[in-house]
């Protein structure tokens, strides 16, 4: 029996896409999006990039204009946090005590910033970046000459560093690992980005184990366990994200680093599905379960969930891909490199246009393409095909990858 009422928890990329896809697929029933932020659904990638630097206003980050939801008969209930899922009654209660009935529930609650439990972490001037409000608060204080310490040298930390340098801030990145982006890219790629940031005037310190944030009411410095201290008028912490799966856990849904779903986005409750950063889904391609934090995954999974709701199920198993913009460098990533046993450089990093190929037993499993979009596009196809790489041709940047 086709559902008449679809309730979507979370007004992010995945939540909005479930609603959009349902209407595109001809779903005639009621669609309600319940979101805890006051803004309409928006894209998160600009928050650390052009929105933070002031180049993109808030309305240009919106996924759709507000008028779209009214015209599409999609009810937006914003600034209202869900506090309880009751699967037995097929209802969700929000923080105002209002109960929302559903025939089909899509949980798209995303992630939240991982917090640091350090002395001084609640001082004024210490920020995390996850929401539009977070980015606006950072931007409001980011004036030329301001001393900024960024804790974490991953994608978010480095993107924020580039954006704040664009605004004229003095920026120091403090990374606990021996190199930036240590969990996601090869040493050669990390070294390249370290050099680029230092060329732009960013100080990068690695192997930093933080002790506390110094200050009385507002932050004044960041102190490491070895006694080193960096003055800071503003601190931005970017040390990863945690899936917002607490509501699902409390409702009895299986969770393990996110909500466990199948290739159709379904949970073990036939009326409840999930999509986006909060999910842990099976990957036939990589032969394991994965949880991804990416726009592509959020949109693709949301489309899968919408198709299942209207009775047209199609399994989701695509090559993961991501991107990062820093200065005039576009890093495009396809695949997952964790299982790689070999890395190959394709091109010269000094040219500022090269790729790093990741192989597992001779098969291409991932690529980091820096200012080489053709390599990125080719690699996505080759990864899906489980293509074995010829080293000689693959490392020649003048030959087509996989050709």
C-alpha positions in Angstrom: 0.0 0.0 0.0 1.5 3.4 -1.0 2.1 5.8 1.8 0.0 9.0 2.0 2.2 10.9 4.5 5.9 11.1 4.3 7.8 12.8 7.2 11.4 13.7 6.7 13.7 14.4 9.7 16.4 16.8 8.8 16.4 19.8 6.4 19.8 19.3 4.9 20.9 18.1 1.5 19.5 14.6 1.9 16.2 15.7 3.5 15.5 18.3 0.8 16.5 15.8 -2.0 14.1 13.1 -0.6 11.2 15.7 -0.9 12.3 17.0 -4.3 12.6 13.4 -5.7 9.3 12.3 -4.3 7.5 15.1 -6.2 9.6 14.4 -9.3 8.5 10.8 -9.1 4.9 11.9 -9.0 4.2 11.2 -5.3 0.8 12.9 -4.6 0.7 12.7 -0.8 1.7 15.0 2.0 5.4 15.7 2.5 6.7 17.4 5.7 10.3 18.3 6.4 11.1 18.8 10.1 14.4 20.6 10.6 16.1 22.0 13.7 17.8 25.0 12.0 15.8 28.1 11.2 17.1 28.3 7.6 15.5 26.5 4.7 17.6 23.6 3.3 21.0 24.8 2.2 24.3 23.5 0.8 27.0 23.0 3.4 30.2 23.0 1.3 30.1 26.8 0.8 30.2 27.3 4.5 33.9 26.8 4.7 34.6 28.3 1.3 32.8 31.2 -0.4 30.1 31.8 2.1 32.8 32.1 4.9 34.9 34.5 2.7 31.8 36.6 2.0 31.8 35.8 -1.8 28.4 34.0 -1.6 25.4 35.3 0.2 23.1 33.0 2.2 20.3 32.8 -0.3 22.7 31.5 -3.0 23.5 28.6 -0.7 19.9 27.6 -0.5 19.1 24.3 -2.3 15.8 25.7 -3.6 14.1 29.1 -3.1 11.4 29.1 -0.4 8.8 29.6 -3.1 9.7 26.1 -4.5 8.5 24.3 -1.4 5.2 26.2 -1.4 4.6 25.5 -5.1 5.6 21.8 -4.6 3.3 21.4 -1.6 6.3 20.5 0.7 5.7 21.7 4.2 8.8 23.1 6.0 8.7 23.1 9.8 12.0 24.8 10.6 13.6 25.6 13.9 11.9 22.6 15.4 14.0 19.7 16.8 12.6 16.2 16.8 12.9 14.6 20.3 11.2 11.2 19.9 10.5 8.6 17.2 7.7 6.2 18.2 7.7 3.4 15.6 4.8 1.6 17.2 2.4 4.5 16.6 4.3 5.9 13.6 4.7 9.3 15.1 7.5 11.8 15.8 7.3 14.3 18.6 9.1 17.6 18.4 10.5 19.8 21.2 7.3 21.8 21.3 5.3 18.7 22.2 3.7 18.5 18.8 3.2 15.0 17.4 3.7 14.3 13.6 2.2 11.2 12.1 3.8 9.4 9.2 3.2 6.4 6.9 6.9 6.6 5.7 9.6 8.2 7.7 13.0 9.3 6.2 15.7 10.1 8.8 18.2 12.6 7.3 19.6 14.1 10.4 23.2 14.3 9.2 26.1 14.9 11.6 27.3 17.4 14.1 30.8 18.7 14.8 33.0 16.6 17.1 33.6 18.5 20.3 36.9 18.9 22.2 36.8 18.3 26.0 39.5 20.7 26.9 39.8 23.4 29.4 38.7 26.7 27.9 36.8 25.1 25.1 33.7 27.2 26.0 35.5 30.6 26.0 34.2 33.3 23.7 35.9 33.2 20.3 36.1 29.4 20.2 34.0 28.2 17.3 33.0 25.0 15.5 31.8 25.0 11.9 28.8 23.0 11.0 25.9 25.3 10.4 25.2 28.5 8.5 24.9 30.2 11.8 28.4 28.9 12.8 29.9 30.3 9.6 28.2 33.6 9.9 29.5 34.0 13.5 33.1 33.2 12.4 32.8 35.6 9.4 31.5 38.4 11.7 34.7 38.4 13.6 37.2 37.6 10.8 38.7 41.0 10.1 42.1 41.7 8.5 45.0 41.1 10.9 42.9 39.0 13.3 45.0 36.1 14.8 43.2 32.8 14.1 44.1 29.4 15.3 42.5 26.5 13.4 42.5 23.2 15.3 42.6 20.3 12.8 44.3 20.1 9.4 41.7 18.1 7.5 39.6 19.3 4.6 37.5 21.7 6.7 40.4 23.2 8.6 42.4 23.9 5.5 39.4 25.3 3.6 38.7 27.6 6.5 42.4 28.6 6.5 42.3 29.5 2.8 39.0 31.5 3.3 40.3 33.4 6.3 43.6 34.2 4.6 41.4 35.7 1.7 40.0 38.0 4.4 43.4 39.0 5.5 43.5 37.1 8.8 46.8 35.8 10.3 46.2 32.0 10.3 47.9 29.1 12.1 46.8 25.5 11.6 47.4 23.1 14.5 47.3 19.4 13.5 47.7 16.5 15.9 48.9 14.1 13.2 52.4 14.2 11.6 50.9 15.7 8.4 47.7 17.5 7.3 44.9 15.4 5.8 46.8 12.4 7.2 43.7 10.1 7.2 42.6 10.8 3.7 45.5 11.6 1.3 49.0 10.3 0.5 52.1 12.0 2.0 52.9 13.6 -1.4 49.5 15.2 -1.6 49.7 16.4 2.0 53.2 17.9 1.4 51.9 19.7 -1.7 49.0 21.3 0.2 51.3 22.2 3.2 53.6 24.0 0.8 50.7 25.8 -0.9 49.3 27.0 2.4 52.7 28.2 3.7 53.2 30.0 0.4 49.9 31.8 1.1 51.2 32.9 4.6 49.5 30.2 6.7 51.6 28.7 9.5 51.1 24.9 9.8 52.2 23.1 12.9 51.9 19.3 13.0 52.2 16.8 15.8 50.5 19.3 18.2 48.8 17.8 21.2 46.6 20.4 22.7 46.4 21.0 26.5 43.9 23.9 26.8 42.6 27.2 25.4 43.9 30.2 27.4 41.8 33.2 28.4 39.4 34.7 31.0 36.2 35.4 29.1 37.4 35.2 25.5 40.2 33.1 24.1 43.6 34.6 24.0 45.9 31.7 23.1 46.1 28.0 22.4 48.5 25.9 24.5 50.0 22.6 23.7 51.1 19.9 26.2 54.7 20.6 25.4 54.4 24.2 26.6 54.2 25.8 23.2 51.6 28.5 22.9 50.0 30.3 19.9 48.2 33.7 20.4 44.7 33.6 19.1 41.8 36.1 18.9 39.6 33.5 17.2 39.8 29.7 17.2 38.0 27.4 14.8 37.9 23.7 15.7 37.5 21.1 12.9 38.3 17.7 14.2 35.6 15.5 12.5 31.9 14.8 12.7 29.6 12.5 14.7 26.5 11.0 13.1 23.2 12.2 14.7 21.8 8.7 15.2 20.6 9.1 18.8 16.9 9.3 17.9 17.2 6.2 15.8 19.0 4.4 18.6 16.3 5.4 21.1 13.7 4.1 18.7 15.3 0.7 18.6 16.9 1.0 15.1 20.2 -0.8 14.5 23.1 1.7 14.6 26.9 1.4 14.4 28.7 4.6 13.4 25.4 5.7 11.9 22.0 4.2 11.2 22.4 0.8 9.5 20.6 0.7 6.2 20.5 -1.7 3.2 21.3 -0.7 -0.4 17.7 0.8 -0.7 18.2 3.0 2.4 15.8 0.9 4.5 16.2 0.2 8.2 14.8 -3.0 9.9 11.5 -1.1 10.3 9.6 -1.3 7.0 8.2 2.3 7.5 11.6 3.9 8.2 14.4 4.7 5.9 17.5 6.9 6.2 19.8 8.8 3.9 22.9 11.0 3.9 25.8 11.4 6.4 23.9 9.7 9.2 23.8 6.3 7.4 26.1 3.4 7.4 25.4 1.5 4.2 26.8 -1.6 2.4 29.1 -1.1 -0.5 29.4 -4.0 -2.9 32.2 -2.2 -4.7 34.4 -1.9 -1.6 33.0 -5.1 0.0 32.3 -3.5 3.4 30.0 -1.1 5.1 30.8 2.6 4.9 29.6 5.9 6.2 30.2 8.8 3.9 30.1 12.6 4.5 29.6 14.0 1.0 27.0 15.9 -1.0 27.0 13.2 -3.7 26.2 10.4 -1.3 23.5 12.5 0.4 21.8 13.2 -2.9 22.1 9.7 -4.4 20.9 8.0 -1.2 18.0 10.4 -1.0 16.9 9.6 -4.5 17.2 5.9 -3.7 15.0 6.3 -0.6 12.4 8.4 -2.6 12.2 5.7 -5.3 11.7 3.0 -2.7 8.9 5.0 -1.0 7.0 5.2 -4.3 7.5 1.5 -5.0 10.3 1.7 -7.6 13.3 0.4 -5.6 16.7 0.5 -7.1 19.8 -0.4 -5.1 22.4 2.3 -4.4 26.1 1.4 -4.9 28.1 4.2 -6.6 31.7 5.3 -6.5 32.1 7.8 -3.6 33.4 11.2 -4.6 34.2 14.4 -2.8 35.9 17.7 -3.5 37.8 20.5 -1.7 38.5 24.0 -2.9 41.5 25.8 -1.4 42.8 28.9 -3.1 42.8 28.3 -6.9 43.2 24.5 -6.3 40.4 22.1 -6.9 41.0 18.7 -5.3 38.6 16.1 -6.6 38.6 12.7 -4.9 37.0 9.5 -6.1 36.9 6.2 -4.4 38.3 5.2 -1.0 42.0 4.9 -0.4 42.1 3.1 3.0 42.8 -0.3 1.5 45.5 0.9 -1.0 48.9 -0.8 -0.9 50.5 1.4 -3.7 50.3 5.0 -4.6 51.4 6.5 -8.0 51.9 10.1 -8.9 50.6 11.2 -12.3 52.2 14.5 -13.2 54.5 16.9 -11.3 53.2 18.6 -8.2 55.3 21.6 -9.1 53.0 22.2 -12.0 50.0 22.5 -9.6 48.1 20.0 -11.8 48.7 16.4 -10.9 46.9 13.3 -9.6 47.7 10.6 -7.0 46.4 7.1 -7.9 45.7 4.6 -5.1 46.0 0.9 -6.0 45.0 -2.3 -4.1 46.6 -5.4 -5.6 47.0 -3.5 -8.9 43.4 -2.3 -9.1 42.5 1.3 -9.0 40.5 2.1 -5.8 40.9 5.9 -5.4 42.3 9.0 -7.0 43.2 12.5 -5.7 43.0 14.8 -8.8 44.4 18.3 -8.2 43.4 20.6 -11.1 43.0 17.6 -13.4 39.3 17.1 -13.9 39.8 14.6 -16.7 41.7 12.3 -14.4 38.9 12.5 -11.9 36.2 11.6 -14.4 38.2 8.7 -15.9 39.1 7.4 -12.4 35.4 7.2 -11.3 34.7 5.0 -14.3 37.8 2.8 -13.8 37.1 2.4 -10.1 33.6 1.2 -10.8 35.0 -1.3 -13.4 37.6 -2.6 -10.9 40.2 -1.7 -13.4 43.8 -3.0 -13.1 46.3 -0.2 -13.8 49.2 -0.4 -16.2 51.8 1.6 -14.2 53.8 2.9 -17.2 50.8 4.4 -18.9 49.1 5.5 -15.8 52.0 7.7 -14.6 52.3 9.4 -18.0 50.2 12.6 -17.6 50.1 13.1 -21.4 48.2 9.8 -21.9 44.6 9.3 -21.1 44.1 7.5 -17.8 43.0 4.0 -18.5 43.5 4.4 -22.2 
